[in-house]
Amino acid sequence: MTKFLTLSLLLVIAISVDTKAQESQTLFSSDIDHGGFGAPVFGVTFVNGQATYLRGFRGAWVINFSEQHSVHIGLARYRTQSDFDATGWTIPNIRKPDMRTSYGGFELEYVNRSHRLVHYSIQTLIGSGNVRFRNRGIDLNRTSDSYFVIQPGVNLNLNITHWFRLSGGLFYRYAGGVNLEGTGDSGISGITSFVGLRFGKF
């Protein structure tokens, strides 16, 4: 009986050593560097064919796979700071109102060679937005509407310090499902340019 227990124990130890010798396959290896950043964002966009200012904020988890490749996973929210006109207004006896919009959602960004002084990144937002009449007291049953939004684009990034980066980008916002007097999908969709101030660990 003692010999059997001894042989069993040796067999368990041998299996454990062999198992540890085989390195486990994982999605992320232990040498991947992690960080994060927050960024106030300022921009100009076109809504209903008019230029309007945007402000927003981004927050992201930074995953550095190597000096060559990084991924940022986060959330963002943007809103117009200046009004834009409703177009194609057809409701009589009601003055054409001003409008505003806001949108946000999940953002994914691929960064190439982030260790270099100047580098580029490809970024996409997928989420939802809201467009509404700016004027209060409008006698209508419907004064706002929600929509789906996807906003792909490209950034050029400048490393100012180890914890501060400046980014500038050009994007196209596609909005779907807009059904509100004075605007539509094509009106809310438009080209957007952003400047972002990124503070964090990269």
C-alpha positions in Angstrom: 0.0 0.0 0.0 2.8 2.4 0.9 4.6 1.7 -2.4 1.3 2.3 -4.3 0.9 5.7 -2.5 4.5 6.6 -3.2 4.2 5.8 -6.9 1.0 7.7 -7.2 2.5 10.8 -5.5 5.5 10.7 -7.9 3.2 10.4 -10.9 1.1 13.4 -9.8 4.3 15.5 -9.3 5.7 14.5 -12.7 2.4 15.4 -14.4 2.4 18.8 -12.6 6.0 19.6 -13.6 5.2 18.7 -17.2 2.1 20.8 -17.3 3.9 23.9 -15.9 6.6 23.3 -18.5 4.0 23.8 -21.2 3.3 27.6 -21.4 -0.4 28.4 -21.5 -1.8 30.2 -24.5 -3.5 33.5 -23.6 -5.2 36.3 -25.5 -2.7 38.9 -24.0 0.8 38.0 -23.0 2.3 39.2 -19.7 4.8 41.6 -21.4 2.0 43.8 -22.8 2.0 47.3 -21.4 -1.2 49.0 -20.2 -2.2 52.6 -19.6 -5.0 55.0 -20.1 -5.9 58.6 -20.9 -8.6 61.3 -20.8 -8.9 63.9 -23.5 -11.0 67.1 -23.9 -11.8 67.4 -27.6 -12.7 70.5 -29.7 -13.9 70.4 -33.3 -15.8 71.9 -36.2 -18.4 69.9 -38.1 -21.1 70.4 -40.7 -24.8 69.9 -39.8 -27.6 70.8 -42.3 -24.9 72.2 -44.5 -23.7 74.7 -41.9 -20.4 74.8 -40.0 -20.9 74.5 -36.2 -18.5 74.0 -33.2 -18.2 70.7 -31.3 -16.9 70.0 -27.8 -16.5 66.6 -26.2 -14.5 64.2 -24.0 -12.8 60.9 -24.6 -11.5 58.3 -22.1 -9.7 55.1 -23.2 -7.8 52.1 -22.0 -4.4 51.9 -23.7 -3.0 48.5 -24.7 0.6 48.5 -26.1 1.3 45.2 -27.8 4.8 46.4 -28.9 6.5 49.6 -30.1 4.8 49.0 -33.4 1.1 48.5 -32.5 -1.2 49.9 -29.8 -5.0 49.8 -29.3 -7.2 52.3 -27.4 -10.6 51.1 -26.2 -12.9 53.6 -24.6 -16.0 55.9 -24.6 -16.6 59.4 -25.9 -19.3 62.0 -26.0 -19.6 65.0 -28.3 -22.1 67.9 -28.6 -22.5 71.0 -30.7 -21.7 74.3 -29.0 -23.3 76.5 -31.6 -26.8 76.3 -33.1 -27.6 75.3 -36.7 -30.8 76.1 -38.6 -33.6 73.7 -39.4 -33.9 73.3 -43.1 -36.8 72.5 -45.3 -39.2 73.7 -42.7 -42.8 73.1 -43.7 -44.9 73.8 -40.6 -46.9 77.0 -41.0 -47.4 79.6 -38.3 -44.3 78.4 -36.4 -41.0 80.2 -36.7 -38.2 78.0 -38.0 -36.2 77.0 -34.9 -32.5 76.5 -34.2 -31.2 73.0 -33.5 -28.5 71.2 -31.6 -27.2 67.7 -31.5 -25.1 65.4 -29.3 -23.8 61.9 -29.8 -21.4 59.4 -28.4 -20.6 55.8 -27.7 -17.9 53.1 -27.9 -14.6 54.1 -29.6 -11.8 51.8 -30.9 -8.5 53.3 -32.1 -5.5 51.5 -33.7 -2.2 53.4 -33.2 0.9 52.8 -35.3 4.4 53.3 -33.8 3.1 55.4 -30.9 6.7 55.8 -29.6 7.6 58.1 -32.5 7.4 61.8 -32.2 4.7 62.0 -34.9 2.5 59.0 -35.7 -0.9 58.2 -37.0 -4.0 56.3 -35.8 -7.2 55.0 -37.2 -10.3 55.6 -35.0 -14.0 54.6 -35.2 -17.0 55.5 -32.9 -20.2 53.5 -32.9 -23.1 54.7 -30.8 -26.2 56.9 -30.7 -27.1 60.6 -30.8 -30.0 63.0 -30.2 -31.1 66.0 -32.3 -33.5 68.6 -30.8 -34.9 72.0 -31.3 -33.0 74.7 -29.4 -35.9 77.1 -28.9 -38.1 76.5 -25.9 -41.9 76.7 -26.0 -42.4 75.3 -29.5 -45.9 74.0 -29.8 -45.2 70.7 -31.4 -45.7 67.1 -30.3 -42.2 66.1 -31.3 -39.2 68.4 -30.7 -36.3 65.8 -30.6 -35.3 62.5 -32.2 -32.6 59.8 -31.6 -30.3 58.3 -34.2 -27.6 55.7 -34.7 -24.2 57.0 -35.5 -20.9 55.6 -36.8 -17.9 57.9 -37.1 -14.6 56.6 -38.7 -11.6 58.7 -39.3 -7.8 59.2 -39.0 -5.7 61.1 -36.5 -2.2 62.6 -36.6 -0.6 62.5 -33.1 2.3 64.5 -31.6 4.1 63.4 -28.5 4.6 66.5 -26.4 5.7 64.8 -23.2 5.5 61.2 -21.8 2.1 62.0 -20.3 0.7 64.6 -22.8 -0.1 64.1 -26.5 -1.7 66.4 -29.1 -4.0 64.9 -31.7 -5.7 66.2 -34.8 -8.1 64.2 -36.9 -10.5 64.2 -39.8 -13.7 62.1 -39.6 -17.0 61.5 -41.3 -20.1 61.1 -39.1 -22.9 58.9 -40.5 -26.3 59.3 -38.8 -29.2 56.9 -39.5 -32.8 57.0 -38.3 -33.3 60.8 -38.1 -36.9 61.7 -38.6 -37.5 65.2 -37.4 -38.9 68.3 -39.1 -36.1 70.4 -40.4 -33.4 67.8 -40.7 -32.7 64.1 -41.7 -29.9 61.5 -42.0 -28.0 63.5 -44.6 -28.3 66.7 -42.6 -26.9 65.2 -39.4 -24.2 63.3 -41.3 -21.1 65.3 -42.1 -17.4 65.8 -42.1 -15.8 66.6 -38.7 -12.4 67.8 -37.7 -11.1 67.4 -34.2 -8.3 68.6 -31.9 -7.7 66.5 -28.8 -5.5 67.1 -25.7 -4.6 63.6 -24.4 -3.4 63.3 -20.8 -2.4 60.0 -19.2 -0.1 57.0 -19.3 0.8 55.9 -22.9 
